[in-house]
Amino acid sequence: MFLVTGFSAMVHFTLYSRSYCHLCDELLEALQALSPEYSFTVEVVDVDSDEALLALYDDQVPVLFGSRDGAASVRLCHYFLDEPKVKAFLTNG
């Protein structure tokens, strides 16, 4: 997990991913590109390390969820970063 600084509210993203997935790497890079403007943390979770997660997200990775200030997570996108939706989440919750 890492912290990216810039904005005030605490936003946390969880990226369900796998180690050999180029789409996962690309989505993470696109998310990190937002770091100069926004403050957030990102946790990358390998779905292959947990049978339950594998059953949920196997053919959908990468899958990005976001939460604000400890609230319930919201599914934001999968396969590719939906930048307008993620930016709206970062600014409006």
Residue frames as a rotation matrix with the C-alpha (Angstrom) as fourth column:
MET 1
0.587 0.809 0.000 0.00
0.809 -0.587 0.000 0.00
0.000 0.000 -1.000 0.00
PHE 2
-0.623 -0.781 0.049 1.20
0.780 -0.625 -0.035 3.51
0.058 0.017 0.998 -0.66
LEU 3
0.273 0.656 -0.703 0.01
0.646 -0.667 -0.371 7.06
-0.712 -0.353 -0.607 0.00
VAL 4
-0.419 -0.294 0.859 -0.33
0.831 -0.505 0.233 9.66
0.365 0.812 0.456 -2.70
THR 5
-0.310 0.238 -0.920 -0.74
0.692 -0.607 -0.390 13.23
-0.652 -0.758 0.024 -1.48
GLY 6
-0.891 -0.095 0.444 -2.43
0.387 -0.673 0.631 16.36
0.239 0.734 0.636 -2.76
PHE 7
-0.201 0.916 0.347 -6.13
-0.162 -0.380 0.910 16.62
0.966 0.127 0.225 -1.71
SER 8
-0.477 -0.063 0.877 -7.82
-0.810 -0.357 -0.466 16.76
0.343 -0.932 0.119 1.72
ALA 9
0.506 0.744 0.435 -10.41
-0.852 0.511 0.116 13.96
-0.136 -0.429 0.893 2.15
MET 10
-0.517 -0.716 0.469 -9.06
-0.636 0.688 0.351 10.45
-0.574 -0.117 -0.811 2.77
VAL 11
0.619 0.602 -0.505 -9.86
-0.784 0.439 -0.439 8.26
-0.042 0.668 0.743 -0.21
HIS 12
-0.352 -0.674 0.649 -8.75
-0.534 0.714 0.452 4.66
-0.769 -0.188 -0.611 -0.32
PHE 13
0.345 0.378 -0.859 -8.72
-0.920 0.315 -0.231 2.52
0.183 0.870 0.457 -3.45
THR 14
-0.034 -0.329 0.944 -8.54
-0.317 0.899 0.302 -1.27
-0.948 -0.289 -0.135 -3.56
LEU 15
0.117 -0.041 -0.992 -7.34
-0.992 0.041 -0.118 -2.71
0.045 0.998 -0.036 -6.84
TYR 16
0.463 0.066 0.884 -8.08
-0.209 0.977 0.036 -6.41
-0.862 -0.201 0.466 -7.30
SER 17
0.395 -0.556 -0.731 -5.33
-0.919 -0.240 -0.314 -7.58
-0.001 0.796 -0.605 -9.58
ARG 18
0.889 -0.321 0.327 -2.94
0.248 0.937 0.247 -10.39
-0.386 -0.138 0.912 -10.45
SER 19
0.223 -0.938 -0.266 0.79
0.002 -0.273 0.962 -10.44
-0.975 -0.216 -0.059 -10.98
TYR 20
-0.647 -0.544 0.534 0.89
0.462 0.277 0.842 -11.37
-0.606 0.792 0.072 -14.68
CYS 21
0.293 0.897 0.331 -1.85
0.906 -0.149 -0.397 -8.96
-0.307 0.416 -0.856 -15.84
HIS 22
-0.716 -0.602 0.353 -0.80
0.691 -0.685 0.233 -6.11
0.101 0.411 0.906 -18.12
LEU 23
0.014 0.797 0.604 -4.24
0.336 -0.573 0.747 -4.49
0.942 0.192 -0.276 -17.82
CYS 24
0.712 0.190 -0.676 -3.76
0.692 -0.033 0.721 -4.46
0.115 -0.981 -0.155 -14.05
ASP 25
-0.263 -0.906 -0.332 -0.43
0.877 -0.368 0.309 -2.68
-0.402 -0.210 0.891 -14.42
GLU 26
-0.674 0.037 0.738 -1.93
0.512 -0.697 0.502 -0.17
0.533 0.716 0.451 -16.84
LEU 27
0.442 0.886 0.137 -4.91
0.436 -0.346 0.831 0.60
0.784 -0.307 -0.540 -14.59
LEU 28
0.529 -0.323 -0.785 -2.60
0.801 -0.113 0.587 1.14
-0.278 -0.940 0.199 -11.61
GLU 29
-0.593 -0.797 0.115 -0.34
0.780 -0.534 0.327 3.44
-0.199 0.283 0.938 -13.64
ALA 30
-0.350 0.556 0.754 -3.34
0.411 -0.632 0.656 5.45
0.842 0.540 -0.007 -14.86
LEU 31
0.718 0.597 -0.357 -4.58
0.549 -0.172 0.818 5.77
0.427 -0.783 -0.451 -11.27
GLN 32
0.155 -0.761 -0.630 -1.15
0.873 -0.194 0.449 6.86
-0.463 -0.619 0.634 -10.04
ALA 33
-0.582 -0.360 0.729 -1.10
0.729 -0.628 0.271 9.53
0.360 0.689 0.628 -12.76
LEU 34
0.384 0.807 0.450 -3.89
0.372 -0.581 0.724 11.29
0.845 -0.110 -0.523 -10.81
SER 35
0.293 -0.287 -0.912 -1.64
0.952 0.173 0.251 11.66
0.086 -0.942 0.324 -7.77
PRO 36
-0.777 -0.600 0.193 -0.41
0.570 -0.800 -0.189 15.20
0.267 -0.037 0.963 -8.48
GLU 37
-0.501 0.671 0.547 -4.01
-0.295 -0.726 0.621 16.44
0.814 0.150 0.561 -8.13
TYR 38
0.534 0.838 0.116 -5.50
-0.521 0.218 0.825 14.16
0.666 -0.501 0.552 -5.46
SER 39
-0.519 -0.620 0.588 -4.64
-0.847 0.282 -0.450 12.47
0.113 -0.732 -0.672 -2.18
PHE 40
0.674 0.730 -0.112 -5.41
-0.706 0.681 0.193 8.76
0.217 -0.051 0.975 -1.88
THR 41
-0.337 -0.699 0.631 -4.08
-0.708 0.630 0.319 5.42
-0.621 -0.339 -0.707 -0.81
VAL 42
0.351 0.373 -0.859 -4.05
-0.845 0.522 -0.118 2.31
0.404 0.767 0.499 -2.97
GLU 43
-0.146 -0.334 0.931 -3.98
-0.605 0.775 0.183 -1.29
-0.783 -0.537 -0.315 -1.85
VAL 44
-0.089 0.050 -0.995 -3.29
-0.913 0.396 0.101 -3.87
0.399 0.917 0.010 -4.55
VAL 45
0.035 0.227 0.973 -4.81
-0.667 0.731 -0.146 -7.27
-0.745 -0.644 0.177 -3.76
ASP 46
-0.752 -0.362 -0.550 -3.80
-0.651 0.541 0.533 -10.37
0.105 0.759 -0.643 -5.72
VAL 47
0.268 0.961 0.068 -7.00
-0.963 0.267 0.027 -12.32
0.008 -0.072 0.997 -6.44
ASP 48
0.284 -0.217 -0.934 -4.97
-0.340 0.888 -0.309 -15.49
0.897 0.405 0.178 -7.02
SER 49
-0.766 -0.640 0.065 -3.99
-0.245 0.197 -0.949 -15.52
0.595 -0.743 -0.308 -3.34
ASP 50
-0.718 0.605 0.344 -7.57
-0.404 0.040 -0.914 -16.02
-0.567 -0.795 0.216 -2.10
GLU 51
-0.851 0.390 0.352 -10.11
0.517 0.739 0.431 -18.54
-0.092 0.549 -0.831 -3.41
ALA 52
0.083 0.942 -0.325 -13.09
0.765 -0.269 -0.585 -16.31
-0.639 -0.200 -0.743 -2.54
LEU 53
0.086 -0.124 -0.989 -11.62
-0.333 -0.939 0.089 -13.32
-0.939 0.321 -0.122 -4.39
LEU 54
-0.897 -0.439 -0.047 -10.69
-0.220 0.353 0.909 -15.54
-0.383 0.826 -0.413 -7.31
ALA 55
-0.512 0.789 0.339 -14.29
0.820 0.567 -0.082 -16.76
-0.257 0.236 -0.937 -7.53
LEU 56
0.344 0.687 -0.640 -15.57
0.490 -0.713 -0.501 -13.16
-0.801 -0.141 -0.582 -7.48
TYR 57
0.582 -0.172 -0.795 -13.13
-0.416 -0.903 -0.109 -11.40
-0.699 0.394 -0.597 -9.81
ASP 58
0.051 -0.690 0.722 -11.21
0.384 0.681 0.624 -14.02
-0.922 0.245 0.299 -11.82
ASP 59
-0.196 -0.105 0.975 -12.21
0.976 0.078 0.204 -12.93
-0.097 0.991 0.087 -15.32
GLN 60
0.776 0.564 0.283 -12.87
0.582 -0.813 0.023 -9.29
0.243 0.146 -0.959 -14.40
VAL 61
0.394 -0.673 -0.626 -9.46
0.506 -0.410 0.759 -8.15
-0.768 -0.615 0.179 -13.13
PRO 62
-0.896 -0.359 -0.262 -8.41
0.389 -0.351 -0.851 -5.49
0.214 -0.865 0.454 -12.75
VAL 63
0.261 0.964 0.059 -11.33
0.670 -0.224 0.708 -4.28
0.695 -0.145 -0.704 -10.64
LEU 64
-0.792 -0.549 0.268 -11.11
0.255 -0.696 -0.672 -0.95
0.555 -0.463 0.691 -8.79
PHE 65
0.364 0.841 -0.400 -13.10
0.805 -0.068 0.589 -0.11
0.468 -0.537 -0.702 -5.67
GLY 66
-0.562 -0.523 0.641 -13.02
0.114 -0.816 -0.566 3.17
0.820 -0.245 0.518 -3.77
SER 67
0.351 0.653 -0.672 -14.01
0.873 0.030 0.486 4.24
0.338 -0.757 -0.559 -0.28
ARG 68
-0.141 -0.303 0.943 -13.96
0.000 -0.952 -0.306 7.60
0.990 -0.043 0.134 1.45
ASP 69
-0.401 -0.118 0.908 -13.20
-0.799 -0.439 -0.410 8.10
0.447 -0.891 0.082 5.13
GLY 70
-0.918 -0.105 0.382 -13.90
-0.311 0.789 -0.529 4.45
-0.246 -0.605 -0.757 5.99
ALA 71
0.063 0.994 -0.088 -17.31
-0.828 0.003 -0.561 4.26
-0.558 0.108 0.823 4.30
ALA 72
0.412 0.190 0.891 -18.40
0.160 0.948 -0.276 1.21
-0.897 0.256 0.360 2.33
SER 73
-0.670 -0.741 -0.032 -16.47
0.022 -0.063 0.998 0.53
-0.742 0.668 0.058 -0.89
VAL 74
0.536 0.761 -0.367 -17.94
-0.344 -0.200 -0.917 1.41
-0.771 0.618 0.154 -4.27
ARG 75
0.006 -0.487 0.873 -17.04
0.729 0.600 0.330 -0.48
-0.685 0.634 0.358 -7.43
LEU 76
0.136 -0.038 -0.990 -15.72
-0.278 -0.961 -0.002 2.13
-0.951 0.276 -0.141 -9.85
CYS 77
0.492 -0.014 -0.870 -14.45
-0.870 -0.021 -0.492 0.27
-0.012 1.000 -0.022 -12.90
HIS 78
0.381 -0.473 0.794 -12.77
0.015 0.862 0.506 -2.83
-0.924 -0.181 0.336 -14.29
TYR 79
0.526 -0.376 0.763 -10.34
0.837 0.389 -0.385 -3.61
-0.152 0.841 0.519 -17.11
PHE 80
-0.315 -0.601 0.734 -9.54
0.687 -0.678 -0.261 0.09
0.655 0.422 0.626 -17.70
LEU 81
-0.695 0.036 -0.718 -9.55
0.574 -0.574 -0.584 3.17
-0.433 -0.818 0.378 -15.50
ASP 82
0.229 0.798 0.557 -12.77
0.871 -0.424 0.250 5.15
0.436 0.428 -0.792 -15.92
GLU 83
-0.702 -0.710 -0.055 -11.00
0.658 -0.617 -0.431 8.45
0.272 -0.339 0.900 -15.31
PRO 84
-0.473 0.562 0.679 -14.10
-0.318 -0.827 0.463 10.69
0.822 0.003 0.570 -15.26
LYS 85
0.584 0.734 -0.348 -15.82
0.026 0.411 0.911 8.37
0.811 -0.541 0.221 -12.77
VAL 86
0.151 -0.620 -0.770 -12.73
0.938 0.336 -0.086 8.10
0.312 -0.710 0.632 -10.55
LYS 87
-0.816 -0.433 0.382 -12.18
0.340 -0.895 -0.289 11.87
0.467 -0.106 0.878 -10.62
ALA 88
-0.028 0.890 0.455 -15.84
-0.380 -0.431 0.819 12.42
0.925 -0.150 0.350 -9.69
PHE 89
0.648 0.212 -0.731 -15.41
0.482 0.630 0.609 9.98
0.590 -0.747 0.307 -6.80
LEU 90
-0.311 -0.877 -0.366 -12.26
0.900 -0.149 -0.408 11.77
0.304 -0.457 0.836 -5.66
THR 91
-0.885 -0.079 0.459 -13.95
0.045 -0.995 -0.084 15.17
0.463 -0.053 0.885 -5.66
ASN 92
-0.243 0.912 0.330 -17.54
-0.740 -0.394 0.545 14.36
0.627 -0.112 0.771 -4.70
GLY 93
-0.695 -0.071 0.716 -17.47
-0.616 0.572 -0.542 11.03
-0.371 -0.817 -0.441 -2.91
